């Protein structure tokens, strides 16, 4: 069981963001996120997007700091990495459970 977090280097809406993943299972990832108050809206199909402000707290809670390329390699090796199209489809369903945007 390993929860991994990379460096906060992606800018979005005036904040830097990092990624939180499991190299074991999505159940493990969700359990860690739930235990640390990370809302499901941050889940992107195979990872959580985490604002830099929360990174240190998650590291203190047990997330292992790795470089982004290591995080990606471990996610792929676990068979959990989704393609961008798969991530868009999953996050669209979560955002719009009826399958219709704006319903």
VEXFIVO-248941 format. One record per residue (C-alpha): residue number from 1; z, x, y. Coordinates in nm, 3 decimals. Each point is the difference from the previous one (the first is absolute). Layout:
VEXFIVO-248941
@lotor->NUM	Z->Z	X->X	Y->Y $
...
end
This chain:
VEXFIVO-248941
@lotor->1	Z->0.000	X->0.000	Y->0.000 $
@lotor->2	Z->-0.108	X->0.145	Y->0.329 $
@lotor->3	Z->-0.048	X->-0.167	Y->0.335 $
@lotor->4	Z->-0.217	X->0.216	Y->0.222 $
@lotor->5	Z->-0.044	X->0.005	Y->0.377 $
@lotor->6	Z->-0.246	X->0.208	Y->0.199 $
@lotor->7	Z->0.005	X->0.129	Y->0.355 $
@lotor->8	Z->-0.039	X->-0.248	Y->0.285 $
@lotor->9	Z->-0.339	X->0.095	Y->0.137 $
@lotor->10	Z->-0.203	X->-0.321	Y->0.036 $
@lotor->11	Z->0.010	X->-0.165	Y->0.343 $
@lotor->12	Z->-0.014	X->-0.379	Y->0.029 $
@lotor->13	Z->0.115	X->-0.214	Y->0.290 $
@lotor->14	Z->0.172	X->0.287	Y->0.175 $
@lotor->15	Z->0.204	X->0.111	Y->-0.301 $
@lotor->16	Z->-0.042	X->0.257	Y->-0.275 $
@lotor->17	Z->0.005	X->-0.129	Y->-0.357 $
@lotor->18	Z->0.044	X->0.144	Y->-0.347 $
@lotor->19	Z->-0.044	X->-0.129	Y->-0.354 $
@lotor->20	Z->0.257	X->-0.090	Y->-0.265 $
@lotor->21	Z->-0.113	X->-0.011	Y->-0.365 $
@lotor->22	Z->0.131	X->0.015	Y->-0.355 $
@lotor->23	Z->-0.149	X->0.228	Y->-0.262 $
@lotor->24	Z->0.139	X->-0.234	Y->-0.268 $
@lotor->25	Z->-0.058	X->-0.370	Y->0.079 $
@lotor->26	Z->-0.037	X->-0.258	Y->0.274 $
@lotor->27	Z->0.322	X->-0.162	Y->-0.124 $
@lotor->28	Z->0.184	X->0.325	Y->0.074 $
@lotor->29	Z->-0.164	X->0.021	Y->0.343 $
@lotor->30	Z->0.092	X->-0.360	Y->0.091 $
@lotor->31	Z->0.357	X->0.047	Y->-0.126 $
@lotor->32	Z->0.044	X->0.309	Y->0.220 $
@lotor->33	Z->-0.156	X->-0.174	Y->0.300 $
@lotor->34	Z->0.216	X->-0.311	Y->-0.050 $
@lotor->35	Z->0.317	X->0.209	Y->-0.037 $
@lotor->36	Z->-0.080	X->0.173	Y->0.330 $
@lotor->37	Z->-0.098	X->-0.307	Y->0.203 $
@lotor->38	Z->-0.373	X->0.072	Y->0.011 $
@lotor->39	Z->-0.184	X->-0.333	Y->0.044 $
@lotor->40	Z->-0.280	X->-0.094	Y->-0.241 $
@lotor->41	Z->-0.239	X->-0.036	Y->0.293 $
@lotor->42	Z->-0.017	X->0.381	Y->-0.001 $
@lotor->43	Z->-0.140	X->0.004	Y->-0.355 $
@lotor->44	Z->-0.366	X->0.097	Y->-0.013 $
@lotor->45	Z->-0.080	X->-0.060	Y->-0.368 $
@lotor->46	Z->0.107	X->0.341	Y->-0.129 $
@lotor->47	Z->0.227	X->0.134	Y->0.275 $
@lotor->48	Z->0.220	X->-0.101	Y->0.289 $
@lotor->49	Z->-0.085	X->0.102	Y->0.354 $
@lotor->50	Z->0.321	X->0.128	Y->0.158 $
@lotor->51	Z->0.060	X->0.070	Y->0.371 $
@lotor->52	Z->0.120	X->0.352	Y->0.071 $
@lotor->53	Z->0.328	X->-0.144	Y->0.136 $
@lotor->54	Z->0.107	X->-0.097	Y->-0.357 $
@lotor->55	Z->-0.121	X->0.309	Y->-0.185 $
@lotor->56	Z->0.323	X->0.204	Y->0.016 $
@lotor->57	Z->0.202	X->-0.298	Y->-0.123 $
@lotor->58	Z->-0.229	X->-0.037	Y->-0.304 $
@lotor->59	Z->0.019	X->0.372	Y->-0.074 $
@lotor->60	Z->0.381	X->-0.026	Y->0.013 $
@lotor->61	Z->-0.026	X->-0.294	Y->-0.244 $
@lotor->62	Z->-0.187	X->0.218	Y->-0.250 $
@lotor->63	Z->-0.370	X->0.004	Y->0.088 $
@lotor->64	Z->-0.151	X->0.342	Y->-0.076 $
@lotor->65	Z->-0.195	X->0.159	Y->0.285 $
@lotor->66	Z->-0.347	X->0.115	Y->-0.105 $
@lotor->67	Z->-0.325	X->0.084	Y->0.173 $
@lotor->68	Z->-0.249	X->-0.286	Y->0.028 $
@lotor->69	Z->-0.240	X->0.158	Y->-0.249 $
@lotor->70	Z->0.281	X->0.034	Y->-0.257 $
@lotor->71	Z->0.103	X->-0.362	Y->0.058 $
@lotor->72	Z->-0.358	X->-0.113	Y->-0.059 $
@lotor->73	Z->-0.043	X->0.217	Y->-0.309 $
@lotor->74	Z->0.322	X->-0.137	Y->-0.155 $
@lotor->75	Z->-0.095	X->-0.358	Y->0.087 $
@lotor->76	Z->-0.337	X->0.046	Y->-0.171 $
@lotor->77	Z->0.157	X->0.171	Y->-0.304 $
@lotor->78	Z->0.233	X->-0.299	Y->-0.042 $
@lotor->79	Z->-0.303	X->-0.232	Y->-0.002 $
@lotor->80	Z->0.131	X->-0.189	Y->0.303 $
@lotor->81	Z->-0.255	X->0.102	Y->0.265 $
@lotor->82	Z->-0.221	X->-0.284	Y->0.119 $
@lotor->83	Z->-0.339	X->0.029	Y->0.162 $
@lotor->84	Z->-0.019	X->-0.108	Y->0.367 $
@lotor->85	Z->-0.178	X->-0.322	Y->-0.108 $
@lotor->86	Z->0.277	X->-0.079	Y->-0.252 $
@lotor->87	Z->0.267	X->0.061	Y->0.265 $
@lotor->88	Z->-0.178	X->-0.229	Y->0.249 $
@lotor->89	Z->-0.027	X->-0.275	Y->-0.261 $
@lotor->90	Z->0.370	X->0.025	Y->-0.096 $
@lotor->91	Z->0.129	X->0.014	Y->0.358 $
@lotor->92	Z->-0.227	X->-0.290	Y->0.095 $
@lotor->93	Z->0.149	X->-0.214	Y->-0.278 $
@lotor->94	Z->0.353	X->0.092	Y->0.111 $
@lotor->95	Z->-0.080	X->-0.084	Y->0.362 $
@lotor->96	Z->-0.192	X->-0.319	Y->-0.088 $
@lotor->97	Z->0.127	X->-0.131	Y->-0.337 $
@lotor->98	Z->-0.226	X->-0.304	Y->0.009 $
@lotor->99	Z->-0.299	X->0.232	Y->0.016 $
@lotor->100	Z->-0.103	X->-0.135	Y->0.340 $
@lotor->101	Z->0.075	X->0.189	Y->0.315 $
@lotor->102	Z->0.144	X->-0.213	Y->0.275 $
@lotor->103	Z->0.107	X->-0.285	Y->-0.232 $
end
